[in-house]
Amino acid sequence: MRTLNSFPRVSLGIFPTPIQKLENISKKLHTNVFIKRDDLTGLGLGGNKIRKLEFLLADAKKRGAQVVFTTGGAQSNHAMLTAAAAGKLGMKPILILKKRGVTERVGNQLLEHLMGTEVILMDTDDYADIYEEMDRIGLSLGVGYYKIPCGGSNALGSLGYVDCAREISEQGTRFDHLVCAEGSGGTMAGLALGAKLFLPGTKVHGMMVDNDPFDQITPALMREAAALLEAEVGIDPEDYHLMDLCGPGYAIPSREGNDAIALMAREEGLFLDPVYTGKAFAGLLKMAEEGAFRETDNVLFLHSGGAGGIFAVLRNID
Ligand SMILES: Cc1ncc(COP(=O)(O)O)c(C=O)c1O
């Protein structure tokens, strides 16, 4: 197997991120709940994308790219962080975002405005149109360009979360369960593969916040990332556990997600977001309610960031 250190990587974040026990929530749920603070990764407003971008933007640099394209919804945290990171590394980011969701200059759109990022809102539901437009613009610019897929979720990006599993294995506590949000798949696939390699006995749960076929996307990405690492592991259905928390739709707040955000805020003084982490934490609460955790279990929740969404998407909460 290749080591993670053998891949080109730029340093963007502050690692390891802390793991803290959620004392009040643990008492309420009668189990031991911990939080992995990937909202504190150290660039922009923090979040999971920094780990992926360390690998993706190193690849872009290695290939001599002067322009970096990426995509997502209008309030994509990934797109905003790609702009922050690419700019810091001296490459020009161009974001071609779906003209869907909250398009006003709030949340991540506001942050992109502050950074002077070139943002194109495209009226399409199909990412294929957007990737085509990236090529059209890239070729017309006549400079080297690099395309990062939606969410940074390809095999190379997923290595960021294989590495996160390695990091967790060195932080001293053994976890029975690891829970994360799944939006484009790379975080979950990386953690689930990383758990197979570095966290034996830890079950990884992906809380789906979109309606894509994650039962196919997750193992496919895990296999591609394993191939990149030349790791000889088979991927079986028991290596990843999926739960549907999408509710009324992607990037539309759900009742249970909002309740989970309020619980975390009141009990622990931490803020989750309405698109990813609030819904994912609602999934953890549902599992606790269904008796999935024993009193002696250690359960780790990944706080993957998303603060921009609090100010753009979570409006009129009661
Ligand atoms: C805050 C936050 N959490 C979780 C996710 C989901 O991660 P992934 O896209 O790797 O599934 C994203 C991005 O989509 C995100 O912005």
The ligand as a MOL file (V3000), in Angstrom:
LIG
                    3D

  0  0  0     0  0            999 V3000
M  V30 BEGIN CTAB
M  V30 COUNTS 16 16 0 0 0
M  V30 BEGIN ATOM
M  V30 1 C -20.3290 21.5270 5.9320 0
M  V30 2 C -20.3400 20.2920 5.1120 0
M  V30 3 N -20.4870 19.1100 5.7120 0
M  V30 4 C -20.5370 17.9650 5.0140 0
M  V30 5 C -20.4500 17.9680 3.6400 0
M  V30 6 C -20.5720 16.6710 2.9340 0
M  V30 7 O -19.3450 16.1700 2.5270 0
M  V30 8 P -19.2440 15.3990 1.1590 0
M  V30 9 O -19.5790 16.3620 0.0790 0
M  V30 10 O -17.8370 14.9400 1.1240 0
M  V30 11 O -20.2270 14.2680 1.1960 0
M  V30 12 C -20.2640 19.1900 2.9580 0
M  V30 13 C -20.1360 19.2890 1.4860 0
M  V30 14 O -20.8370 18.7820 0.7000 0
M  V30 15 C -20.2200 20.3770 3.7070 0
M  V30 16 O -20.0620 21.5810 3.1140 0
M  V30 END ATOM
M  V30 BEGIN BOND
M  V30 1 1 1 2
M  V30 2 1 2 3
M  V30 3 2 2 15
M  V30 4 2 3 4
M  V30 5 1 4 5
M  V30 6 1 5 6
M  V30 7 2 5 12
M  V30 8 1 6 7
M  V30 9 1 7 8
M  V30 10 2 8 9
M  V30 11 1 8 10
M  V30 12 1 8 11
M  V30 13 1 12 13
M  V30 14 1 12 15
M  V30 15 2 13 14
M  V30 16 1 15 16
M  V30 END BOND
M  V30 END CTAB
M  END
